[in-house]
Amino acid sequence: MGGIFNKKLASVLLKAANVRPEKTAGLLTREELDRLFLVIREFVVPVKETNPFEQAQICAGGVDTAEIDRETMQSKRVPDLYIVGELLDVDGICGGYNLQWAWSSGYAAGCHAAAGIVPGYLNNSHAAGKMMTFSGSEGNRTQGKQERKKHTYDPDQSAHASRGPRGRGHKEKGGKAITASFGVLLGLFPELHPAVYLAFFFIFFSVVVIVNPHSLRSILTFGFFAFNVFLTIKTASIQIGCFIIAGIVIYRHLIRHNNGPVRISILHQR
């Protein structure tokens, strides 16, 4: 059973079939095998409730993609306003698709924003001529395409997607701030120092000095990121852009921070 099912699940199945766990497969009687087969085939796990909103991995809702230029990620209503990641009404199943969306949309926005500062920038950019594709509700999830949500809510998916207590478009928690910001910073190529700073401090506070809760970790990450940009980057436009990114993320996490207990560990050692 251990090679087929998770150990904890295997013990539950054996108990339900009234089979002693210490018994090897070769010693099971025909009757025990039949009971075990029926239990595995017809085993039902009743769902009592879904995980709370705080454990949601994906947020649904946001700015309608029809209001965004899919080539530049720029708002059609507000010039020079770029909207990416979970700020848009785009979400997919778990498996890296939402992270990829945050990276790709952030990179596209960063490239086109940089083009307005550096003449001829897009001529040397990998983003030149590329467009984002919004598949709509007919999107094929098996191919990893993003799917825009309808104005409905499926409680069976609430462990993965949640609209939160204030309904559609509420972005209480998403976890894509660093990813989207990193994608935007990649658009500054060949100036990659800001992206390296952000990646370094994110890894440092997530793996080396592990800071919890997540909101405090993000505040520290973007705080140190902005400080290092201030010390090392001399281009005023890049400095201002990085400060705006850091300021927005820090502000959003500060207003969400609940002043709960702070836990700090070194390399998972308590």
VEXMI-473436 format. One line per 2 residues: number of its first residue (from 1); their letters; for each residue x, y, z of C-alpha. Coordinates in pm, whole numbers, padded with zeros to 5 digits. Example, Ala and Ser with C-alpha at 12.3 -4.5 7.8 and 13.67 -1.06 7.14 Angstrom:
! VEXMI-473436
1) as) 01230 -00450 00780  01367 -00106 00714
! end
This chain:
! VEXMI-473436
1) mg) 00000 00000 00000  00289 00234 00079
3) gi) 00405 00228 -00281  00059 00313 -00414
5) fn) -00096 00551 -00160  00029 00811 00083
7) kk) 00117 00642 00414  -00153 00827 00607
9) la) -00417 00746 00347  -00303 00382 00331
11) sv) -00353 00338 00705  -00705 00483 00679
13) ll) -00795 00249 00392  -00658 -00056 00574
15) ka) -00852 00034 00887  -01173 00084 00687
17) an) -01124 -00258 00524  -01048 -00419 00861
19) vr) -00704 -00533 00745  -00411 -00535 00986
21) pe) -00144 -00288 00862  00147 -00517 00952
23) kt) 00023 -00785 00712  00209 -00813 00380
25) ag) 00018 -00836 00053  00111 -01203 00003
27) ll) -00054 -01302 00330  -00390 -01136 00266
29) tr) -00685 -01370 00224  -00922 -01348 -00070
31) ee) -01186 -01200 00157  -00947 -00930 00283
33) ld) -00842 -00844 -00072  -01205 -00812 -00177
35) rl) -01283 -00583 00119  -00978 -00370 00048
37) fl) -01067 -00345 -00320  -01421 -00231 -00240
39) vi) -01298 00025 00013  -01050 00174 -00236
41) re) -01302 00181 -00520  -01586 00330 -00319
43) fv) -01400 00536 -00060  -01581 00866 -00002
45) vp) -01427 01169 00166  -01700 01413 00277
47) vk) -01598 01778 00248  -01702 01966 00562
49) et) -01571 02308 00471  -01319 02487 00250
51) np) -00998 02656 00358  -01033 03016 00481
53) fe) -00961 03312 00257  -00624 03365 00424
55) qa) -00501 03039 00265  -00624 03119 -00085
57) qi) -00358 03096 -00354  -00533 03286 -00633
59) ca) -00756 03591 -00634  -01028 03627 -00896
61) gg) -01155 03958 -01029  -00979 04281 -01112
63) vd) -00953 04523 -01403  -01127 04394 -01716
65) ta) -00872 04290 -01979  -01079 04473 -02241
67) ei) -00956 04797 -02080  -00589 04704 -02132
69) dr) -00373 04731 -02443  -00256 04371 -02477
71) et) 00069 04473 -02645  00185 04719 -02380
73) mq) -00030 04628 -02074  -00116 04998 -02062
75) sk) -00457 05116 -01949  -00679 05241 -02231
77) rv) -00843 05483 -01991  -00537 05629 -01815
79) pd) -00227 05693 -02030  00107 05571 -01887
81) ly) -00071 05350 -01632  00039 04986 -01665
83) iv) -00168 04712 -01501  -00026 04362 -01460
85) ge) -00055 04039 -01267  -00343 03992 -01026
87) ll) -00458 04349 -01069  -00618 04220 -01389
89) dv) -00918 03989 -01412  -00698 03694 -01511
91) dg) -00650 03375 -01312  -00572 03012 -01384
93) ic) -00540 02681 -01209  -00251 02605 -00976
95) gg) 00066 02480 -01141  00270 02792 -01208
97) yn) 00033 02952 -01460  -00048 03250 -01237
99) lq) 00318 03304 -01158  00400 03290 -01530
101) wa) 00124 03542 -01597  00266 03777 -01335
103) ws) 00615 03745 -01487  00505 03781 -01849
105) sg) 00268 04072 -01800  00518 04249 -01574
107) ya) 00797 04199 -01827  00586 04331 -02113
109) ag) 00481 04637 -01915  00839 04704 -01803
111) ch) 00972 04685 -02158  00717 04925 -02298
113) aa) 00748 05162 -02003  01125 05167 -02057
115) ag) 01068 05238 -02426  00918 05570 -02328
117) iv) 01239 05662 -02146  01512 05506 -02362
119) pg) 01482 05584 -02736  01487 05272 -02953
121) yl) 01467 05045 -02650  01220 04798 -02801
123) nn) 01440 04747 -03107  01678 04551 -02883
125) sh) 01416 04399 -02653  01283 04044 -02656
127) aa) 00937 04191 -02599  00930 04372 -02934
129) gk) 00624 04277 -03137  00488 04037 -02876
131) mm) 00132 04051 -02747  -00046 03904 -02450
133) tf) -00336 03675 -02531  -00652 03690 -02321
135) sg) -00834 03367 -02397  -01165 03452 -02228
137) se) -01387 03198 -02058  -01332 02951 -02342
139) gn) -00959 02924 -02256  -00807 02576 -02259
141) rt) -00673 02521 -01909  -00497 02198 -02002
143) qg) -00263 02400 -02222  -00193 02648 -01945
145) kq) -00385 02939 -02097  -00524 03200 -01861
147) er) -00900 03199 -01809  -01101 03507 -01720
149) kk) -01360 03437 -01456  -01732 03478 -01507
151) ht) -01940 03654 -01243  -01991 03326 -01063
153) yd) -01828 03156 -00769  -01754 02787 -00743
155) pd) -01716 02689 -00376  -01541 02368 -00480
157) qs) -01249 02579 -00604  -01222 02804 -00300
159) ah) -00911 02628 -00177  -00740 02769 -00486
161) as) -00940 03080 -00576  -01121 03321 -00350
163) rg) -01292 03652 -00401  -01272 03746 -00036
165) pr) -01536 03896 00190  -01575 04210 -00022
167) gr) -01653 04032 -00346  -01523 04058 -00697
169) gh) -01195 04234 -00752  -01090 04239 -00387
171) ke) -00718 04162 -00366  -00669 04095 00003
173) kg) -00403 03834 -00059  -00241 03703 -00373
175) gk) 00134 03665 -00326  00220 03789 -00674
177) ai) 00360 04132 -00580  00722 04017 -00590
179) ta) 00674 03817 -00909  00502 04097 -01099
181) sf) 00757 04350 -00972  01043 04124 -01078
183) gv) 00891 04090 -01424  00868 04469 -01454
185) ll) 01230 04508 -01343  01346 04258 -01606
187) gl) 01213 04504 -01860  01497 04738 -01759
189) fp) 01750 04507 -01931  02047 04553 -01959
191) el) 02021 04730 -01620  01948 04425 -01405
193) hp) 02071 04542 -01065  01719 04623 -00932
195) av) 01590 04279 -01036  01889 04111 -00873
197) yl) 01836 04306 -00550  01470 04209 -00533
199) af) 01540 03843 -00607  01823 03832 -00352
201) ff) 01626 03980 -00062  01318 03772 -00143
203) if) 01527 03452 -00129  01718 03575 00178
205) fs) 01405 03643 00384  01233 03326 00258
207) vv) 01515 03072 00285  01801 03202 00500
209) vi) 01640 03431 00757  01279 03317 00740
211) vn) 01043 03595 00849  00675 03536 00916
213) ph) 00406 03655 00869  00429 03696 00493
215) sl) 00326 04062 00506  00628 04151 00722
217) rs) 00857 03949 00492  00736 04150 00193
219) il) 00783 04478 00377  01144 04389 00462
221) tf) 01215 04259 00112  01095 04572 -00065
223) gf) 01243 04799 00200  01595 04658 00155
225) fa) 01540 04650 -00221  01459 05022 -00231
227) fn) 01750 05107 00000  02002 04927 -00223
229) vf) 01859 05091 -00535  01903 05427 -00364
231) lt) 02267 05348 -00283  02378 05204 -00616
233) ik) 02152 05317 -00901  02224 05669 -01027
235) ta) 01957 05693 -01299  01680 05908 -01152
237) si) 01398 05755 -01359  01489 05403 -01250
239) qi) 01521 05513 -00888  01179 05679 -00893
241) gc) 01017 05377 -01059  01167 05137 -00802
243) fi) 01063 05363 -00514  00706 05375 -00645
245) ia) 00693 04995 -00674  00838 04948 -00325
247) gi) 00615 05217 -00176  00293 05068 -00314
249) vi) 00380 04714 -00203  00495 04823 00144
251) yr) 00184 05037 00193  -00050 04755 00088
253) hl) 00120 04510 00323  00132 04759 00610
255) ir) -00244 04814 00604  -00296 04436 00595
257) hn) -00050 04359 00873  -00247 04253 01181
259) ng) 00029 04306 01439  00025 03934 01516
261) pv) 00322 03737 01649  00643 03771 01448
263) ri) 00841 03452 01389  01202 03456 01271
265) si) 01406 03142 01210  01742 03065 01053
267) lh) 01740 02802 00778  01424 02643 00928
269) qr) 01594 02601 01268  01363 02727 01540
! end
